[in-house]
Amino acid sequence: MSDFIKLRNIVKVYGSGENSFLALKGIDLDINEGEFVALMGPSGSGKSTMANILGCLDKATKGSYLFNGVDVFSLNRNETALLRRNYIGFIFQGFNLLARTTALENVELPLLYRGMPKKQRREKARQALEMVGLLDWEKHTSAQLSGGQQQRVAIARAIASNPLFLLADEPTGNLDTKRSVEIMEILSNLNKQLGITILMVTHEPDMAQYATREVHFRDGEINTAEAVLR
């Protein structure tokens, strides 16, 4: 495995003056290609802020971020949007599916934004749905699917564009234990079989055990005493 993501001296400050808040205090973090990393920590620890920076949804106040050799913080807004669209897949706690749209159409959406021809994007969307075990449900709308099924559609949508990096923010937060295990097994298989690099934000130790490494945040810093490598 090779270094895929390099973060150096990442500082994030919200606000200014007396009202400023130091959310990240000089974070150094490397993520290797093909790793499955769980970011853990209590509310307000900085893990979600770190995930937003890794997903190019936010920018650090100070520091450097290399993504597959690209200096992310040197990119302009359009270049950052292209990097995010073409190389990063997102899975959210709230699924973020269009309610009246079929599973297939939801998975096709990011491919549509890429300008991919209809026939090709439909084929890739079906392949992604098959990978999460939902091909038979492609014509069902989100409203007709269970929470676990909706999250599987969200995973299919995230992987349909063949991302280099998958960012999962509390992917089991709205699911019961049985559905959570199903989702984690899917993510684990994607990591092991396809070699997709995954970063997952979670506060659930049982879910974090599926990762190959745990990185624990506390008060804006990485707590090395709690680090877990499997």
Number of C-alpha atoms within 10 A of each C-alpha: 8 11 14 19 19 19 19 15 16 21 21 24 14 13 10 9 7 6 7 10 12 16 20 26 17 18 18 16 14 14 20 16 18 21 21 26 24 28 24 26 23 13 12 13 19 24 30 21 19 25 19 15 19 24 22 20 12 13 20 21 13 16 16 20 26 18 19 17 11 14 12 19 18 12 13 9 11 9 12 16 13 13 17 18 18 16 16 22 25 21 24 20 16 16 21 13 22 14 14 13 15 21 32 26 23 23 29 26 16 21 23 14 9 13 9 13 10 12 9 11 23 19 14 22 29 21 17 26 26 15 18 21 15 20 17 10 17 18 13 16 19 22 15 15 16 12 18 20 21 22 28 27 31 27 28 29 28 24 27 25 22 17 18 18 29 25 23 23 22 19 26 26 15 16 16 11 13 9 18 19 17 16 22 19 14 17 24 19 15 20 19 14 10 11 16 22 23 26 24 25 25 22 18 14 11 12 21 22 16 18 22 17 19 23 21 22 25 18 17 21 19 24 14 11 8 13 13 16 10 8
